[in-house]
Amino acid sequence: MAISEILRMGDVRLLSRADEVDAFDTPYLHELLATMHDTMRAHEGVGLAAPQIGVPLRVVIFGCEHNPRYPDAPAVPQTVLINPVLMPLGDEQSEDWEGCLSVPGLRGKVPRFDYLRYQGYDQYGALIDRTVSGFHARVVQHECDHLDGILYPMRIEDLSQFGFSDVLFPRKPEQ
């Protein structure tokens, strides 16, 4: 198991556009993906982008069955997405709470497109082409923002809807 340090907001490496992957099914790519999966699981994440662990490549992973950080979220299939292209389907957007492993302990309400088509490749170079909505669309947009040097707080329109998770969502005392 290889767990990498996750870069945190303020690290300049999170603010750059990542490079395209030009070779698939390589030992390096498989090792990178294994490290990303181990790191995401260790931090109970729903997704992770390669730049978050200091690798400036256009690679994201995401997916969850059930996640304690998003207990009401529907399942999202485990996906490796390389060199993604996102195409919003319509202008409809919704705001919802997001968090990020690179912005630990904070949450903010972020507008995202409701309906999305995305394309890219898996680790073997096979084409992925999906049309998604809701939480799945939100996760893809969030992770792919990392590939362009965008962190979710940069998208928050109302900073009164941004703060520490434990203050925004205090736990109820157990009975």
N, C-alpha and C positions, 0 to 999 in steps of 0.2 A: 504494500500500500504506500503510495506516494502522495503526501498532502503538501501543497504549496501554500506559501503565505499569500494572502489576498491583499492586494494594494488597496489603500484607503483614499477616500476623497482628499485632495490636496496633493497627491502624487502626480507630477506632471505627465507621467507615462499613461495615465488614464485619459488624457486630453488630446491624444493624437489619433489620426485616422490609421487604422490597421491595414496591413498589406494583404493582397490577394494570396491565396494558396495556389501554387502552380503544380504541385505534385501530390497525387493521392496514393493511398495504400502503401505508405512508406513506414519504416520502423519509427522514424521521428514523429510522424503524425499519430500513429497508434499509441506511442508513449505519452504524447501530449494529451490525447483524449483520456487515457487511463488516469493520468494525474488530475485532469479536470474533473472527471467523475468522482474520484476519491475525495478531492477537495470539496466539491459541491455537497456530497453526502455528509462529510464530516461537519459541515457548517449548516446542515439542514436547509440547503438552498433549493430553489425550484429551477434555477438556471445559472449559468456561468459563461462568461466570455473570456477568451484567451488573454486579452489585454489585462483582465483583472488579476492574472497571475504573472504579469510582466512579459507576456509573449505577444508581440504586435502582429498577430495574424487574424484574418477574418474567419474565426471559428467560434461558434457558440454551441452549447449543449443546454438542453432544458427537458423538463418532464417531471411529473409527479403523479402518484396514486393518491396519497394523503400526505399533507405536510403540516406540521404543527405551527409553522409561521403563517400559513394560510388555511386554517381549518375548514372554511366553508367553500373552498375552491374546488371546482370539478377537476377530474383527472385530465392530465395532458400527457400524450404519449412521449416516451423517452426518445429524444431526437438529437442527432448530430447534424448541424447545419453549417456548411462551409460556403463562403463567398455568397451570402444571401442577398436576394433582391426582394424588397417589400413593395407591394402595390396595394394601397388602400382601395377598398371597394365602396365608393361613396364618401360623403363628407361627414357622416354621423360619427360623433365622438362621445365618450362618456368619461367622467372623472371617477377614479377609484383610488384607494389607498395602495401605495407601493412601498416596498423597502428594498434594500440592496445590501449584499454582503460587503460592498466597498463603502457603504455608508451605515455602519453598524449602529443599532439602537435607535434609529430615526425612521419615521414614516412620513409620507406626504401624499396629498391627493393630486393625481397626475391625469391630464386629459390624454386619451389614446383613441385611435380609430377603432370602431366597433367591429368592422368587417375588413378582412385582410386576405390577400393572396400572397403567399411567399414561395420563392423558388431558391434553390441552392443545390448543394451536393452533399452526399454522405461521405464517410471516410474512404470509400472505395471509388468515388467518382460517379456514383449513380445519382441521377437527377431526382430531386425531391420537388414536388409541386403540390401545394395544399391550399385550400381555401378554408379559413377558420374565422371564429368570432369569439366574443367574450373574453374570458380569462386567458385562453390559449393565445388569442391575438395580442392581448396585453403583454404576456410574457415574451413573445417573439419580438415585439417592438422594443421592450425594455432591454433585452439582451443585445439586439442588433444596434441599439443606440451606442452601446459600449464600443462597437467597432468604428464608430465615427467620433469618438471622444466626447460623448454626451452622457452625463450622469442625470438620473431622474430629477434631482432638485433643480436642474436647469430648465426643466419643463413645467415646474409648478407655477400656476398663475396667481394663486392666492397664498401668500406665505403664512397666513393665519391657519392654514391647513397643512402645516409642516411642523413636526416636533418629535420629541422623544416618545418612543412607543409606550413606555411604562407610564407616562403622563397622559398621553392621548387615550390610552386603553387600559386604565387601571384594572387589575384583577380584583374580582369580588372576593371578599373573605369567605373562606370555606365554612359551611354551617356545621 
